[in-house]
Amino acid sequence: MRMSGRLAFKKRGVEIDMAVGYRSVLRLSESEDAVRVAREQFRSWLVSMVRDPRKTLRSADWDGPGTYTLGPDSTLTVVEQEDVDGHLSRLLLEYVETNRHGIWTTRLYAMSSPRARRLRQVLWFESEGVGKNGRHAQPGTPKVVRNTLQAVDAFDGAVPVLSEPRRLRVPEVDDLVAYITDEHRDLSVVVAAPVPGVSPDKWARAVATLTRDAVGCASFFVLDAESLATLNERIGPAHSVPIGSLRTFVPGVDFGDWVDARRHRILTSRTMSEGLGQNLRFSERLVKAVATGPRLNLLEADLPSELVRTARVLQRELIRPIEITKPSLDEIVKETPAPAEHSDFEPSWLQKLKTVVKRIAGRDDVDEAALQVIAEKFEQQETIAKSALQNASKLQGERERLEDQVVELRKQLEAEQFERTLADLARRDAEKKTRSLERWRAERPDRFSYVEEAENSWESEPGSVTEIIERLTDRERFSYVLDYIELTDVSKAIDRADQIDAVDPNGTYAAAFWEYILVLRDYAVECLESNFSGNLHMYLGSSTVVGRKCPIQRHRPNESDSVQNNSRMRRERTFPVPTYVEASGKIFMAAHFAPTHRDQNAPRMYYYADLENTRKIYIGYIGTHLTNTRTN
């Protein structure tokens, strides 16, 4: 069973829906009773909101299954189910609150199965939001999750699920390696490397400000210099954690595999330092960036079959009707007291009954005919209710079938994406060798032994689009590229980078964009130093130039007439440039790169070549797919 991550890109100029839902799965020790813990912690959470003057809750009381109104804008639904032998108990608590920001739902499932072989005491939380505009809104971590983690020990596999970052010393590095390599975890393990000159206590407090939206989805560990050195020695260079950085290890780590290493994102020391305020609190952007990967990972992970069954049993209990014994018409007439004869006295209940009869039957007299009309209306409503129940059961069954189908399709997609990543790596390696051979043949005709050129630091593939933005603003290390390439809108590029990185766990888009940037750099060199006179598309199709190339299908030299002649679409493709390039400070860019042509949400990179005047190429946009004539 999967819960949608609800991360969908919209187009430029329209609000981008990056709302990521929440899920956390907690396995408790066998000495606990998950159903009891769920009741206690949920009730305690509701009580805290009753005491909060900002909330509208008036009560935190419930007793047994049913739907309870706890305030004018708050409802609680309770569903319980227990097997006949009493050895398996299930509980669902669903709290829905409406406030000025939207509608927020927090769900807690609990399963207690002391005799089960594998999962005996399990809680899992889900949360989602819908904004006032009807779009999905991103919920914060429900406070009840942190409260629960502070009250009981919880695990995912053998990994402890922590409410706060944990500092580790050298003797505990073996435990951390075991957590990272645990095959049974879906939780992310986040390792924070130390910052030279910053005390471990102060750094741990700062890292704690990053965890707010990831509590329950990731466990954070803060290392000192000695424990970091020990860890990096144990796990090898591919998966090492650079000094001053933060690395998120998602499930399924394969130490030594450089392709696998791309899946485990690094927040570089530069990104960390730029996002840390003077009050030792990290920016909201970094808080969300750190949480997005672990959240999506848990939302898209397959729940164990026992938990899927628990959720489905409780969902079916939720739509089961309350059994009501319906009296016959004769019983209604028999049980209805008759008014006293020859008396002006009218009992209080009679007027109420007349009101009910008038409302349902449309008659003033309380007689057998009126009761017959009421009975017939009840029959009609009962038929409608039964039909609705049948439809609800069918829809629930269809929902379960589609959930199972999504699981299989996602597995196929993940496998295909991984194969595509491997194919792209192999292609780039082959093209690099080809370029080197072509250069060797052109420049050293007297040399008969070929020596493959070593890779320069600026040629290494970035792990994320965010890292690309860092490179394009780091003249000290990347002047080789920045002498010819300039990114014109850094602040917006950073926000767009977060959006791309959130849906690109393998770093495929990042590797492609960096390849395109190096292609632009080599194209500029060919034009400025070797007198190549064509545009980039001609360069990519030329067999005489020895500069770096990419598949020509990935380059779009222009936009269609329908796009260029549409004022709204043209504005979307008008990006900032220096005023010495264009006096207005912005220019229409039609040429762009497309990492894939099959996905309307796939990111694009737009550029403007001004080699004749400023001898540079300006990148105006790296972001999600812009509106075109095929966009819904």
Protein Blocks (a to p, Z undefined) as FASTA:
>chain_A
ZZdekiacddehiacdfbdcddddddddfkbcfklmmmmmmmmmmmmmmmpmkbccfbfc
dedjddddfbfkbccdddddddfkopaccdddddddddfkbccdddddddddfkbmklmb
dcddddddddfkopacdddddfklmmmmmmpccdehjbccdfbdcdddfklmmmmmmmmm
omkbcbdcddddddehiafklmmmmmmmmmmmmgojaccddddfklmmmmmmmnojklmc
cehiacdddehiaehiaklmmmmccddfklmmmmpcfkopacfklmmmmmmmmmmmmmmp
ccdfklmmmmmmmmmmmmpccddddddfklmmmmpccddehiabdcfklmmmmmmmmmmn
opabdcfklmmmmmmmmmmmmmmmmmmmmmmmmmmmmmmmmmmmmmmmmmmmmmmmmmmm
mmmmmmmmmmmmmmmmmmmmmmmmmbcbdcdddddfklpccfbfklmmmmmmmmklmmmm
mmmgccfblmlmmmmmmmmmmmmmnommmmmmmmmmmmmmmmmmmmmmnopabdfklmmm
pckbcbdcddfklpcfbdcfklmmpmklmmmmpccddfklpmnlpacdfbdcdfbfkbfk
bccddddddfkmnopacdfbdcdddddfkbZZ
